[in-house]
């Protein structure tokens, strides 16, 4: 998702640099090499951590995924055996279904919630900068803290949520102790935490929409809803696209909150893909299968993202 | 050319730094030695007691320094595994019982301990850390699970205290009389988990695995009865999951608050019950057709890659059988030492609450052996606990839960 500083710098400054640094169509091999080195030097600060902490482990995981390995004994070559085992294991399907269930609940909540907040806080509301700060606070709070607080809020007997529900005559569910309610509990907590992030992105998008367009549409007699659907949402589509891509990727990688709130329980009801990767490695000593599952997850995320990028032409309006 | 060279050199330099940064310093052959000890046994309350043992060891061995790293019990296994996989284990580390010892030994991460003063140790415990006649770890402590009871609540209900001749029936009858839901007082508490279930099976003349260890053997009438014994307490004489049952410290807090008449838990909570105002004592856990108790031991091993194996073994022996270690443990009520000399343990019997400390030794006489299946141990434990809790919450019948668990566990055993 990130365009490095070096890249943008070169793109912006290209006209001035054209003489100092020969471009791709440079005349000699020597100049080309010099250009490559310059680019590399600019990229180095972000390329080295990327290489060491992302690409390196990814390649290593691909290697491990072809072996049986309990982390202790030497690895044994099994070829594609781990992938075959995962594809026939019903748990693999379960964890993907649970993950998609999470995304299906989380994405609409966090997007429409974030949009409503952004629209509200984009008005001349009193104290809006304080409110923006408050809504952003959970985003920068550690998941472990948030998860513990939510576990407490949703405690079946002594939690505030069920106490309030009881006061109005509703018998609250068992939340994270009940297989049917564990995932909704995680979805609610996750949406609450990430709402601020979506709000900030959409708020930035809203502020980039020229006010003339609103003035013009008002003159043309468009009401609030009309302006929302004909001006705001179309021009907000690049931000919406960004939010959806990021949220989907994060959604597939959901882990911290699951680990801290339910550990995948009760009886595997909230076991998501990454929780399963963790359990396979550190609880069950099956690092090979875990690595294979990591690559399967990567393939799914990549496919979904490619489809989204292809599909954006149909609905994303730039400028 | 100049600039290009500089960039190339810079690149090479960065990579060189990155590579050399990973290399470690060479070991020293002589002089003072520092060994590392990674443990969970002192976590949450016994850190100072461990410090005392370390100080005594360093006084006796002035050329050895022990650097202690203490981790919480919950994350210890993961941390140890990661350290071993990364090739950076401590010289000496704790082993969470024989079921963890098995896979560690089989994978060759433990150094063989030679010339161990075996006569000093309780033989059964020592043997549980040996393979093919060779010692690969030493037992540091053991503990067992007993029945705690609140005497005041028994007195109030006019009931006789539990004795070693009680059976499940006696316990259920008393628990029903002691339960007073309106007052928030519960008669009984026993976790609905793998650890309780394999023991309950033995108490009912059944077993968790088949004789050859290749199949689950609990889905039988006796096994169903044992599961119903555990699950059936929930909501009748024991709080339900929705009440918070099963969460950390729920049971011990309830007992400390005087709202629980009987509690099945380990002797490791003696310390935290010491200043509880309630009048309490312990008894050997009742069985159904026979008595059997769960015994847990902790071990200590030396890494196969330790650069100071002799010094490391010296510490491992000191930490498991020295007089200093034994007296610190007994004074603190910090589980039980694993020594063979029972005369030295006698002082334990009169160290204060609970009065019936003899029950701790009596319980250890009839042990329910813990099933051990190697790498899939955690998966097996998760499978049975998960299904039992489903039955406890009433989402499945006990029969259905055991059938599901049997299927899952047989798959694990088949590899």
Interface residues (C-beta under 8 A of the other chain):
Chain A: X33 X34 X37 X38 X40 X41 X44 X48 X52 X70 X71 X72 X73 X155 X156 X157 X158 X174 X177 X178 X179 X265 X266 X267 X268 X282 X283 X284 X285 X286 X287
Chain B: X3 X4 X7 X8 X10 X11 X14 X18 X77 X78 X81 X82 X84 X85 X103 X104 X106 X107 X108 X109 X241 X242 X243 X244 X246 X375 X376 X378 X379 X382 X386 X387 X389 X390 X393 X395
